[in-house]
Amino acid sequence: MCQHNPPCPPADAPDRAAARSVARDEVLGWALLCNGTVVFEDTGELLPDGRVVAPQRPLDAVRVAA
């Protein structure tokens, strides 16, 4: 799928989020990577095969409702 040299990591690689962005929506907070992965600003991911990767943000970054 990736036409870059060197190629971006595939969607099943641990470093898949390092792939280049081919489309993004800043308002909705997502980006489509050239390996078919959709990454969200909360660090969650949707893989091309439909699997969901839960957000991986650190606990101290989670906002507490006041």
Steps between C-alpha positions, in 0.01 A plus 500: 500500500782742588690656210762675718869416511576367754151355535286583801441231763207269421177519698588187701840633614548639852617834354205530255419855618832618351352467148434816299165673523304507172183668633398665823215687664629736765146582619401138558850401616599212270759422234511228234848356457635355177498151656120522540501571874278776637653668805302722734625792706424308821761244374241235413531323165279320250690241300416415136363158600249665737684435827496782753804604704398673822653839582848470651527839667666520841270518803629844603384639163137405562293803594293480814154657480461781749 
